[in-house]
Amino acid sequence: MGRGKVELKQIENKIRRQVTFSKRKTGLKKKAHEISLLCDAQLAFIIFNTTGKLSHFSSHSSVENILERYERHVNALKINGGESGSQGNYALECLNTTANTEDSGR
């Protein structure tokens, strides 16, 4: 038997919110590490908590190297008019969709 659905809304209690943030951040790092090992993927993520404290993870190289690679890729897409292959277009489309979703959620 599985777990029931959890209603996603901001946790009002600050202590519970911090505990949940910490646990989910750890889980996210674990999943990121697993996908990088299983699929030989390079990935990085950056998280700022509510107090502005920075947390980050990178699979193979530093976060800075992965961000530089991302910027080169995006610049190449701009120069080529967005036609550097379907995988690049898909990645850019995902980023745009994520940005639009975050904007509408605020």
C-alpha positions in Angstrom: 0.0 0.0 0.0 1.4 3.4 -1.0 1.4 6.8 0.6 -1.5 9.1 0.2 -1.2 12.4 -1.7 0.2 15.3 0.3 -1.3 18.7 -0.3 1.6 20.9 -1.4 1.4 24.3 0.3 3.9 26.3 2.4 4.5 24.9 5.8 3.5 27.5 8.4 5.6 26.3 11.3 9.2 27.7 10.7 10.9 24.8 12.5 8.9 22.1 10.6 9.6 24.0 7.4 13.4 24.1 8.0 13.4 20.3 8.9 11.4 19.5 5.7 13.8 21.7 3.7 16.8 20.0 5.1 15.4 16.5 4.5 14.2 17.3 0.9 17.5 18.9 0.1 19.4 15.8 1.2 17.0 13.6 -0.9 17.5 15.9 -3.9 21.3 15.6 -3.6 21.0 11.8 -3.3 18.8 11.6 -6.4 21.1 13.9 -8.3 24.1 11.7 -7.4 22.3 8.6 -8.4 21.3 10.0 -11.8 24.8 11.2 -12.5 26.2 7.7 -11.7 23.6 5.7 -13.5 23.3 7.8 -16.6 26.8 9.4 -16.7 25.1 12.8 -16.7 26.7 16.1 -15.6 24.4 18.1 -13.4 24.5 20.9 -10.9 21.9 22.7 -8.8 21.9 25.7 -6.6 19.5 26.3 -3.7 19.1 29.4 -1.6 17.0 28.9 1.6 14.7 31.5 3.1 17.6 33.2 5.0 19.7 33.3 1.8 22.1 30.5 2.7 23.6 28.9 -0.4 23.6 25.1 -1.0 24.9 23.6 -4.2 25.7 20.3 -5.7 27.7 19.2 -8.8 28.2 15.8 -10.1 31.5 15.7 -12.0 33.1 19.1 -12.0 32.4 22.3 -10.1 29.1 24.2 -10.4 31.0 27.0 -12.1 32.3 24.7 -14.9 28.8 23.3 -15.5 27.3 26.9 -15.5 30.0 28.0 -18.0 29.1 25.0 -20.2 25.4 25.9 -20.0 26.2 29.5 -20.9 28.3 28.4 -23.9 25.4 26.2 -25.0 22.8 28.9 -24.7 25.0 31.4 -26.6 25.6 28.9 -29.3 21.8 28.4 -29.6 21.4 32.2 -29.9 24.1 32.5 -32.6 22.7 29.5 -34.6 19.1 30.8 -34.3 18.1 28.0 -31.9 19.0 25.2 -34.3 21.8 23.3 -32.6 19.8 20.0 -32.5 16.7 18.8 -30.9 18.3 18.0 -27.5 19.5 21.6 -27.1 16.1 23.0 -28.1 14.5 20.6 -25.6 16.8 21.8 -22.8 16.1 25.4 -23.6 12.4 24.7 -23.8 12.4 23.1 -20.4 14.2 26.1 -18.9 11.7 28.5 -20.4 8.8 26.4 -19.2 10.3 26.3 -15.7 10.8 30.0 -15.7 7.2 30.6 -16.9 5.8 28.3 -14.3 7.8 30.0 -11.5 6.7 33.4 -12.7 3.0 32.4 -12.7 3.3 30.8 -9.3 4.4 34.0 -7.6 
